[in-house]
């Protein structure tokens, strides 16, 4: 039995896939310890994982309430600054949890790579979305303006991506100081030297969503979406079950588990629902974000596992987070995305290419436009068929033993 450390970084959409990984590894007899923000202790322990919490709930809430986090471009800097500050905490927690035989972490958990270099623990980098691969052959859409890069030759894109990047600009100085303090040779570039572990890279999205490119890492295993949403621990509440059973399929709206600044999103949603005359479910951790006095055809809930709820939806409207989008794929329903920042514009772009939905920017997410796009999604048989095809692709499943065996080969002996 090996001791495996999981170091996710981010909100629920970033943490839940690691809980899924922990479940699979635990079922194979391994001891699994999760190290991440303290507010995820309950779901991690419910999945049978040991847990070491980082920071305080107040710190996480402060980050979530920072209005810059959802602004295109600026939000990435806010997240990277937070990741840099958490690096020392991650390293200290790994040292506390040691001895360990393997670490699994995203690239932004920079403390995981520090631990690999200092303690000699093998590291598997886990990527949850195609956006993290800055390929010159399929350059991700981090900003709408980047769409024009697709019309330039590969040599031009390669030269452009060789310029200074946000990861090195915002994080590298902190990492260099920590490296010196721990007697580790500092990388010249986090992006080019530390982004992918030489021990292995695990990709948790399917090739039909993000096709492998020639400049992806060689030591890589591509899997599929984990679809972890704690459905095993949390059923739909009776009120929600009754609402779903009482009429036509509703449109489901959510702005993301970490979004506490979604008042405008739900105002637009309520106006669009009123215009269309349909039923709707609003999912938000802060019910006070929804307008007051909503009619009976709209139900607001604080949480519902999307793997269960979205199967009952006619359309799924959300922020474009990869975990949320994957639940829409699995349910086989058309999706409408209001992409704000981070990986969301790229995810929305890929959704549109699949024909399974429509992506809008924050500026485009207005009642008139949302009504028009929702009607298209409700009435267009081609988008309905494309959505069902995504569900069929996911229903096939994969042999989890292959993933576990690949992972176990990287355990320190």
ABEGO torsion letter per residue (X at the ends): XBBBBBBBBEBAAAAAAAAAAAAAAAAAGBBBBBBBBAAAAAAAAAAGBBBBBBEBAAAAAAAAABAAAABBGAAAAAAAAAAAAAAAAAAAAAAAAOBBABBBBBAABAAAAAAAAAAGBBBBBBBABAAABBBAABBBBABAAAAAAAABBAAAAAAAAABBBAAAAAAAAAAAAAAAAAGBBBBABAAAAAABBAAEBBBBBBAAABBBBAABBABBBBBBBAGBAGAAABBBBAAAAAAAAABBBBBBBBAEAABAAAAAAAAAAAAAAAAAGBBBBBBBABAAABBBGBBAABBBBABBBAAAAAAABABBBBAGBAAAAAAAAAAGBBBBBBBABEAAAAAAAAAAAAGAEBBBBAAABBAAAAAAAAAAAAABAAAAAAAAAAAAAAAAEBBAAAAAAAAAAABBX
